[in-house]
Amino acid sequence: MFDITTAQPLATFCKDCDACPQLFVDESAPPEQRIVLTDDFGSHVRMSAGQFGDLLAQAKNGALDTII
């Protein structure tokens, strides 16, 4: 279970609501689950730092540009 009170917040992705998507590091989780991305519907996705780094690299290279 993700405990938002013990995780380190890294980024918030909007400023217009009370339940904005956020990015956290959960140091108490196993390494393959330390990066946590929450959504504004109460769910979350966990991934390793390596997986998150790959996501960032792909985004920087334009692979996600067709989404928006």
SULRAGI-V99192 format. One record per residue. N is the residue number from 1. SS is DSSP state (h for helix, s for strand, l for the rest). OMEGA is omega as a letter, one per 40 degrees, with the letter a starting at -180 (NA if undefined). D_FIRST is the distance of its C-alpha to the first C-alpha in Angstrom with 1 decimal. Layout:
BEGIN
n = <N/N>
ss = <SS/SS>
omega = <OMEGA/OMEGA>
d_first = <D_FIRST/D_FIRST>
END
This chain:
BEGIN
n = <1/2/3/4/5/6/7/8/9/10/11/12/13/14/15/16/17/18/19/20/21/22/23/24/25/26/27/28/29/30/31/32/33/34/35/36/37/38/39/40/41/42/43/44/45/46/47/48/49/50/51/52/53/54/55/56/57/58/59/60/61/62/63/64/65/66/67/68>
ss = <l/l/l/l/l/l/l/s/s/s/s/s/l/l/l/l/l/l/l/l/l/s/s/s/s/l/l/l/l/l/h/h/h/l/s/s/s/s/l/l/l/l/l/s/s/s/s/l/h/h/h/h/h/h/h/h/h/h/h/h/l/l/l/l/l/l/l/l>
omega = <a/i/a/a/a/a/i/i/i/a/i/a/i/a/a/a/i/a/a/i/a/i/a/i/i/a/a/a/i/a/a/a/a/i/a/i/i/i/a/i/i/i/i/i/i/i/i/i/i/i/i/i/i/i/i/i/i/i/i/a/i/a/a/a/a/i/a/NA>
d_first = <0.0/3.8/6.3/9.5/11.8/11.5/11.6/15.2/16.4/19.0/20.3/20.4/22.1/24.1/25.6/26.7/23.8/21.2/18.3/19.3/17.4/16.3/15.8/13.8/13.8/10.9/13.2/10.9/9.6/12.3/15.1/14.6/11.3/12.2/13.5/11.3/13.4/12.6/15.2/17.0/15.9/12.3/10.9/10.1/11.5/10.8/14.1/16.2/18.7/21.4/20.1/19.8/23.3/24.6/23.4/25.1/28.2/28.5/28.2/30.8/33.1/33.0/31.2/29.1/32.1/32.9/29.7/30.9>
END
